[in-house]
Amino acid sequence: MTARKILFLVLDGISDRPCPELAGKTPLQAARKPNLDAFAREGVCGIMDTIAPGIRPGSDTAHLALLGYDPHQYYTGRGPLECEGSGITMEPGMIGFRCNYATLANDGRISDRRAGRIHDTSALSAAIQKGVDLKKSGVEFTFRSGAGHRAALALKGPGLGHCVSSNDPKNEGVPPLTITPSKQTENDRKTAAVCNEFVRQSAEILTRHHVNRERIQQGLNPANVVLMRGAGEMGTFEPFSQRYGISGSVISAASLISGIGSAVGLKRVHVDGVTGSQDSNIAGKIAAALEELRSQDFVLVNIKGADESGHDGLAKQKTTFIEKIDTAISPLRTLQDTILVICADHSTPCSVKDHSADPVPVVIWGEGVRTDDIARFDEISCAEGGLNRIPGSSLLPIALDLINRSRKYGA
């Protein structure tokens, strides 16, 4: 029998390098993960360069590649995709930014780029949406909260460009930067001026807001400034269903991944209790995925907590979270009529605290898969597998072929 459906389980940033605190093992090697290892033992394994060897993928470009949309063609910047994921309907030509709520100290310097990893900023974003006025510039804006300290800003109007810098210095202990045009065009100069005005007005609103006054009284860092980056112009994406002839859904706590799904026409599925952090409701995501597979041909599930641990340099925490993932995915062991693909979108080594170009492990499991001799799911073991080393753009075509939905090339 040939499987009819595909489940992509993307373990965000789970791949790593040897960690001294784990006796030279990666978190995947150190973790107790009987389910992931069983999938490796029963499937076919390999390693994958999501973009290309030596290229450090962003989560945005990586997921575009995994979905078969060449980032060199479709990617203009992270901002528009974050906007889509935050619930903003982005039309072609609109300018989008990814944003952070941050803490600005009394001396005018940034003391915390994530405002104490604040979780609920909806009241702050509503106040900014209501209070900021950009009418003099002829620009409409939409500002929405994302997960945690994240947010998104979309600009709409005539004469706008996306070639502008960020006000985020990427470091603490320094003031926010002034946004400047990276190309000296009238459109980009206008956009830079609009962005600086937005930052100025929003900071005034945030300083007065009761949420921040209460945070200060509680000894917490206020979210009193908006840092903007990742400017991009919204483009046009061929719908996923038209491109591949199958229906699909996306399940993710990260607004970026949800936004990519929305941009290509995947159905967004909400799951209560998903945070993108260590406390995320992974079991709820798996249950939602199984329910979606009843009506959809393809489901992408992104699980992000390991990436957060990598960025924070916490190898033992990353190992523990991998074990949490392994427990949560146990219902997939009885999955039927489905090709299961488990991979990372990029490596986030604890020693680097950022993405790296190290290839990531991948396993494909299900009916019709040619199994190999690999018995463990980790970066080193999978490198010996039957898939060998593949680019990220090849992963979905391989899965489509296994459900007999690929197109013949030639006569």
C-alpha positions as CSV (number, residue, x, y, z in Angstrom):
1,M,0.0,0.0,0.0
2,T,1.2,3.6,-0.7
3,A,0.8,6.2,2.0
4,R,-1.5,9.2,1.0
5,K,-0.5,11.9,3.4
6,I,2.6,13.7,4.7
7,L,3.5,15.0,8.2
8,F,6.5,17.3,8.5
9,L,7.8,17.5,12.0
10,V,10.3,20.4,12.1
11,L,12.3,20.4,15.4
12,D,13.5,24.0,15.3
13,G,17.2,24.5,16.0
14,I,17.5,21.0,17.5
15,S,20.8,20.2,15.8
16,D,24.0,21.1,17.6
17,R,27.8,20.6,18.0
18,P,29.6,18.6,20.7
19,C,29.0,20.3,24.1
20,P,31.7,20.1,26.9
21,E,29.0,20.0,29.6
22,L,27.6,16.8,27.8
23,A,31.0,15.1,27.7
24,G,31.5,16.0,24.1
25,K,28.1,14.8,22.9
26,T,25.5,16.9,21.2
27,P,22.1,17.3,23.0
28,L,20.6,14.8,20.5
29,Q,23.3,12.3,21.3
30,A,23.0,12.8,25.1
31,A,19.2,12.7,25.3
32,R,17.1,9.6,26.1
33,K,14.8,9.5,23.1
34,P,13.4,6.1,22.4
35,N,10.7,7.3,19.9
36,L,13.0,9.4,17.8
37,D,15.5,6.5,17.7
38,A,12.8,4.0,16.8
39,F,11.8,6.2,13.8
40,A,15.5,6.3,12.8
41,R,15.7,2.5,13.1
42,E,12.6,1.9,11.1
43,G,13.1,4.7,8.5
44,V,15.7,6.1,6.2
45,C,18.1,8.7,7.6
46,G,20.4,11.4,6.2
47,I,21.7,14.9,6.8
48,M,20.5,18.0,5.1
49,D,21.8,21.4,4.1
50,T,18.6,23.4,4.3
51,I,19.8,26.0,1.9
52,A,23.3,24.9,0.8
53,P,26.6,23.8,2.3
54,G,28.2,26.5,4.3
55,I,25.1,28.8,4.3
56,R,23.6,29.7,7.7
57,P,19.9,29.4,7.3
58,G,17.4,31.7,8.9
59,S,14.2,30.0,10.1
60,D,12.4,32.0,7.4
61,T,14.6,31.0,4.5
62,A,14.9,27.4,5.8
63,H,11.1,26.9,6.0
64,L,10.6,28.4,2.6
65,A,13.1,25.9,1.2
66,L,11.5,23.0,3.1
67,L,8.2,23.9,1.5
68,G,9.8,24.0,-1.9
69,Y,9.8,27.8,-2.4
70,D,13.3,28.9,-3.5
71,P,14.3,31.6,-1.0
72,H,16.5,33.2,-3.6
73,Q,13.4,33.9,-5.6
74,Y,10.7,34.4,-2.9
75,Y,12.5,35.9,0.1
76,T,12.6,39.7,0.5
77,G,13.0,39.9,4.2
78,R,11.5,38.4,7.4
79,G,9.2,41.3,8.2
80,P,6.3,40.6,5.8
81,L,6.2,36.9,7.0
82,E,6.2,37.9,10.6
83,C,3.3,40.3,9.8
84,E,1.3,37.5,8.2
85,G,2.0,35.3,11.2
86,S,0.8,38.0,13.5
87,G,-2.6,38.1,11.8
88,I,-1.9,41.0,9.4
89,T,-3.2,40.4,5.9
90,M,-0.2,41.4,3.8
91,E,-0.9,42.6,0.2
92,P,1.8,42.7,-2.4
93,G,3.8,45.9,-2.1
94,M,3.1,46.4,1.7
95,I,6.3,46.8,3.8
96,G,6.7,44.6,6.9
97,F,9.0,44.6,9.9
98,R,9.6,42.1,12.7
99,C,9.8,43.8,16.0
100,N,10.8,43.3,19.6
101,Y,9.5,44.9,22.7
102,A,12.7,46.0,24.6
103,T,13.6,47.8,27.8
104,L,15.1,51.3,27.5
105,A,16.9,52.4,30.7
106,N,16.7,56.0,32.1
107,D,20.1,56.7,30.5
108,G,18.7,56.1,27.1
109,R,20.4,52.7,26.6
110,I,18.9,49.4,26.0
111,S,19.1,47.2,29.1
112,D,17.1,44.2,27.9
113,R,16.4,43.5,24.2
114,R,13.5,41.2,25.2
115,A,11.9,43.1,28.0
116,G,12.4,40.3,30.5
117,R,10.9,37.9,27.9
118,I,7.5,39.4,28.5
119,H,4.7,37.0,27.5
120,D,1.6,39.1,27.0
121,T,1.9,42.4,25.1
122,S,-1.6,42.6,23.6
123,A,-2.6,45.6,25.7
124,L,0.6,47.5,24.8
125,S,0.1,46.7,21.1
126,A,-3.5,47.9,21.2
127,A,-2.4,51.2,22.8
128,I,0.2,51.7,20.0
129,Q,-2.4,50.9,17.3
130,K,-4.8,53.4,18.8
131,G,-2.4,56.1,19.7
132,V,0.2,56.4,17.0
133,D,-0.7,58.8,14.2
134,L,1.1,58.6,10.8
135,K,-1.6,60.4,8.8
136,K,0.7,63.3,7.9
137,S,2.9,61.0,6.0
138,G,0.0,59.4,4.1
139,V,0.8,56.0,5.6
140,E,-1.5,53.4,7.2
141,F,0.0,51.0,9.7
142,T,-1.0,47.9,11.5
143,F,0.9,46.8,14.6
144,R,0.2,43.4,16.2
145,S,1.7,41.3,19.1
146,G,3.4,38.0,18.3
147,A,4.6,35.3,20.7
148,G,6.3,36.6,23.8
149,H,8.2,39.8,23.3
150,R,7.8,39.7,19.6
151,A,5.5,41.9,17.4
152,A,5.1,43.0,13.8
153,L,4.5,46.2,12.0
154,A,3.1,46.6,8.5
155,L,3.1,49.9,6.5
156,K,0.8,50.6,3.6
157,G,0.7,53.6,1.3
158,P,2.2,55.2,-1.8
159,G,5.9,55.9,-2.2
160,L,7.2,53.3,0.3
161,G,10.4,51.3,0.0
162,H,11.9,48.4,2.0
163,C,15.6,49.3,1.8
164,V,15.9,50.7,5.3
165,S,18.1,49.8,8.3
166,S,17.1,48.7,11.8
167,N,17.0,50.6,15.1
168,D,18.1,47.4,16.9
169,P,21.8,47.6,17.8
170,K,21.7,43.8,18.6
171,N,23.5,44.6,21.8
172,E,22.6,45.9,25.3
173,G,24.2,48.8,27.0
174,V,23.9,51.0,23.9
175,P,21.1,53.4,22.6
176,P,18.7,52.4,19.9
177,L,19.9,53.3,16.4
178,T,18.3,55.8,14.0
179,I,16.7,54.1,11.1
180,T,18.3,55.2,7.8
181,P,17.7,54.4,4.1
182,S,20.1,51.8,2.8
183,K,19.4,53.1,-0.7
184,Q,19.2,56.8,-1.3
185,T,15.8,56.7,-3.0
186,E,12.9,59.0,-2.2
187,N,10.7,55.9,-1.2
188,D,13.3,54.6,1.1
189,R,14.0,58.0,2.7
190,K,10.3,58.4,3.3
191,T,10.0,54.9,4.9
192,A,13.0,55.6,7.2
193,A,11.4,58.8,8.4
194,V,8.0,57.1,9.0
195,C,9.7,54.4,11.0
196,N,11.6,56.8,13.2
197,E,8.3,58.7,13.9
198,F,6.6,55.4,14.7
199,V,9.3,54.5,17.2
200,R,9.2,58.0,18.8
201,Q,5.4,58.1,19.3
202,S,5.2,54.4,20.4
203,A,7.9,55.0,23.1
204,E,5.9,57.9,24.5
205,I,2.8,55.7,24.7
206,L,4.7,52.7,26.3
207,T,6.3,54.9,28.9
208,R,2.9,56.0,30.2
209,H,1.2,52.6,29.9
210,H,-0.2,51.0,33.1
211,V,1.3,47.6,32.2
212,N,4.8,49.0,32.3
213,R,4.2,51.0,35.5
214,E,3.0,47.8,37.1
215,R,6.0,45.9,35.8
216,I,8.4,48.4,37.3
217,Q,6.6,48.2,40.6
218,Q,7.0,44.4,40.5
219,G,10.7,44.7,39.8
220,L,10.3,43.6,36.1
221,N,11.8,45.2,33.1
222,P,9.3,47.4,31.3
223,A,8.5,46.9,27.6
224,N,9.0,50.6,26.8
225,V,10.6,50.7,23.3
226,V,10.0,48.9,20.0
227,L,13.0,47.6,18.1
228,M,12.4,47.1,14.3
229,R,14.3,45.0,11.8
230,G,13.9,42.6,8.9
231,A,12.3,45.1,6.5
232,G,10.8,43.5,3.4
233,E,8.3,44.1,0.7
234,M,5.5,41.6,0.5
235,G,5.6,39.5,-2.7
236,T,3.4,37.0,-4.4
237,F,3.5,33.3,-3.6
238,E,2.1,30.5,-5.8
239,P,-0.5,28.8,-3.6
240,F,0.7,25.5,-2.1
241,S,-2.4,23.6,-3.2
242,Q,-1.8,24.8,-6.8
243,R,1.9,24.1,-6.7
244,Y,1.6,20.5,-5.5
245,G,-2.0,19.6,-5.9
246,I,-2.5,18.8,-2.2
247,S,-4.1,20.6,0.7
248,G,-2.1,21.6,3.8
249,S,-2.0,23.0,7.3
250,V,0.6,24.6,9.5
251,I,0.8,24.3,13.3
252,S,3.4,26.6,15.1
253,A,3.7,28.9,18.0
254,A,6.2,31.0,16.1
255,S,4.4,33.8,14.1
256,L,7.1,33.6,11.5
257,I,6.4,30.0,10.6
258,S,2.6,30.6,10.8
259,G,3.2,33.6,8.5
260,I,5.1,31.5,5.9
261,G,2.2,29.0,6.0
262,S,-0.4,31.8,5.5
263,A,1.7,33.3,2.7
264,V,1.6,30.1,0.7
265,G,-2.0,29.3,1.5
266,L,-1.7,26.7,4.3
267,K,-4.4,26.5,6.8
268,R,-3.3,27.9,10.2
269,V,-4.3,25.8,13.2
270,H,-4.5,27.3,16.7
271,V,-3.4,25.1,19.6
272,D,-4.0,26.3,23.2
273,G,-0.9,26.6,25.4
274,V,1.8,26.8,22.7
275,T,4.5,29.3,23.5
276,G,7.6,28.4,21.5
277,S,9.4,27.9,24.8
278,Q,10.2,25.1,27.2
279,D,6.6,25.2,28.6
280,S,4.9,24.8,25.2
281,N,2.0,22.4,24.8
282,I,3.8,19.9,22.5
283,A,1.3,17.1,23.1
284,G,-1.4,19.5,22.0
285,K,0.4,20.2,18.7
286,I,0.7,16.5,18.0
287,A,-2.9,15.9,18.7
288,A,-3.9,18.8,16.4
289,A,-1.7,17.4,13.7
290,L,-3.3,14.0,13.9
291,E,-6.7,15.7,13.7
292,E,-5.7,17.7,10.7
293,L,-4.4,14.6,8.8
294,R,-8.0,13.4,8.8
295,S,-8.9,16.1,6.3
296,Q,-5.6,17.5,5.0
297,D,-3.0,15.9,2.7
298,F,0.0,17.7,4.3
299,V,0.7,19.1,7.8
300,L,3.8,21.0,9.0
301,V,4.4,21.1,12.7
302,N,7.1,23.4,14.1
303,I,8.4,22.8,17.6
304,K,10.7,25.6,18.7
305,G,11.9,25.2,22.3
306,A,15.3,23.6,21.5
307,D,16.2,26.6,19.4
308,E,15.6,28.9,22.3
309,S,18.0,26.8,24.5
310,G,20.6,26.9,21.7
311,H,20.4,30.7,21.5
312,D,20.8,30.8,25.3
313,G,23.7,28.4,25.3
314,L,21.9,25.9,27.6
315,A,23.0,22.4,26.5
316,K,21.4,20.5,29.4
317,Q,18.2,22.4,29.1
318,K,18.2,21.6,25.3
319,T,18.7,17.9,26.1
320,T,15.8,17.9,28.6
321,F,13.6,19.5,26.0
322,I,14.5,16.9,23.4
323,E,13.3,14.3,25.9
324,K,10.1,16.2,26.3
325,I,9.6,16.2,22.6
326,D,10.3,12.5,22.4
327,T,7.6,11.7,25.0
328,A,5.1,13.9,23.3
329,I,5.5,12.3,19.8
330,S,4.8,8.8,21.1
331,P,1.3,8.8,19.4
332,L,3.0,9.1,16.0
333,R,4.4,5.6,16.5
334,T,1.0,4.2,15.4
335,L,0.6,6.6,12.5
336,Q,-0.9,5.0,9.4
337,D,-1.3,6.0,5.8
338,T,1.3,8.8,6.3
339,I,4.9,9.6,5.5
340,L,6.5,11.1,8.5
341,V,9.4,13.4,8.0
342,I,11.4,14.6,11.1
343,C,14.2,17.1,10.7
344,A,15.6,20.4,11.9
345,D,15.4,23.6,10.0
346,H,18.9,24.6,11.0
347,S,21.5,24.0,13.7
348,T,21.6,26.3,16.7
349,P,24.8,25.2,18.6
350,C,25.0,26.1,22.3
351,S,28.6,27.1,21.7
352,V,27.6,29.6,19.1
353,K,24.3,30.8,20.5
354,D,23.1,31.4,17.0
355,H,22.3,29.5,13.8
356,S,25.2,27.7,12.1
357,A,25.7,26.1,8.7
358,D,26.1,22.6,10.2
359,P,23.9,20.1,8.3
360,V,20.9,18.8,10.2
361,P,19.6,15.2,10.7
362,V,16.6,14.0,8.9
363,V,14.6,10.8,9.0
364,I,11.7,9.7,6.7
365,W,9.4,7.0,8.0
366,G,6.4,5.2,6.7
367,E,5.0,2.8,4.1
368,G,7.3,2.2,1.1
369,V,10.5,3.8,2.7
370,R,13.7,1.9,2.0
371,T,15.1,1.5,5.5
372,D,18.8,1.6,6.3
373,D,21.0,0.4,9.2
374,I,20.8,3.6,11.3
375,A,19.5,3.1,14.9
376,R,19.8,6.5,16.4
377,F,18.4,10.0,15.5
378,D,21.3,12.4,15.9
379,E,23.7,14.5,13.8
380,I,26.5,11.8,13.6
381,S,24.4,8.7,13.2
382,C,22.1,10.1,10.5
383,A,25.1,11.1,8.4
384,E,25.6,7.4,7.7
385,G,22.1,6.9,6.4
386,G,20.7,6.0,3.1
387,L,19.4,9.5,2.2
388,N,23.0,10.6,2.3
389,R,23.4,14.4,2.2
390,I,20.5,16.3,0.5
391,P,19.5,20.0,0.1
392,G,16.4,21.2,1.9
393,S,14.6,21.8,-1.4
394,S,14.7,18.1,-2.1
395,L,12.9,17.0,1.0
396,L,9.3,17.7,0.0
397,P,9.7,16.2,-3.5
398,I,11.1,13.0,-1.9
399,A,8.0,12.8,0.4
400,L,5.7,13.6,-2.5
401,D,7.2,10.8,-4.5
402,L,6.6,8.4,-1.6
403,I,2.8,9.2,-1.7
404,N,2.9,8.9,-5.5
405,R,2.1,12.6,-6.0
406,S,5.3,13.6,-7.8
407,R,5.3,14.6,-11.5
408,K,7.2,12.6,-14.0
409,Y,10.1,14.4,-15.7
410,G,10.3,13.4,-19.3
411,A,8.4,10.9,-21.4
